[in-house]
Amino acid sequence: MDLMRHLECFVAVAEESHFGRAAARLGIAQPPLSQRIQRLERELGVRLFERTSRQVTITEAGTLLLAEARELLGRSEAFLATARRIRDGETGLLRAALSPDISGETVAALLAGFRRRSGLELELHELSTAQQLAGFASHNLDVGLIHHPCDVAGLELGPILRRDLGVLLPRGTAQAGLAEVPLASLTGYDLVLFPRDTAPAVYDDLLTACARGGYTPAAVRHGQGASFVRGLVLSAGAVALVPRDTQLAATGAPDPDLVWRPLAGAPLARRTSVAWPKGRGDAAVGAFAEAATHALRTTAGAWAETAARPLHLRPASEFWL
């Protein structure tokens, strides 16, 4: 017996005091409704209604059971609604990650945008691209913001966003006086880069692009923290290649000792997209992807290199990296 359906019939007859009106309310014929009430009475072992040719009257036993029937139906509806929200990714916990170079302003905008789009609890981690890929593989991560190129096998992607890289250098250098800095003019400077194991393909791609532009660093120094990178640039004869928003986040205000200048011809870029395992693109992932994409565009000056389509429908195979 479908108990909930039978209870729904019981409540409808009790509230309408008429089988015909109750049947119309439920969208069924009157004979099946009468049969369901009779079966419910047999299952419960009590008579729920007194029936005459003129009226239907709820019995004392029916009155005692009516409140509990309504409560059970309410709980059933709440249970199904919760199940729908879980299915659609609107409740529970979303495990997400951002790369360490994302600015504080962008992180704040992303979190605010996600809260507007979803009531889900967000567990946010700071992880490199390599760590995120490992998290996807081990099923410990639901969605992340990764840098390209990287191995996207088994992933789906949001639109790839580009942030042009510029050079961070000491204020007193000759290049600091230029409106745009040619890559070749950085010859003789060490280069501060993130550790290679955090995003090997991005690291190699960046050094290759520098060489094509006429700049081969005297040495490569590794650092990620804003203060550490700043110290290396100021004291070690080094420069850093970073997006403008990263430089601004590192200083928190105009830096008296460092300047950021765009590179002539914009030869270098940081390419970023939201990524998630194939088949996991539910409403929660979509809300995160939309919030992250909007935050990068509005706070970091990122722009899409790929045409936008619904984010949860974009397979990684569409992108040539």
Disulfide bonds with the S-S distance in Angstrom:
none
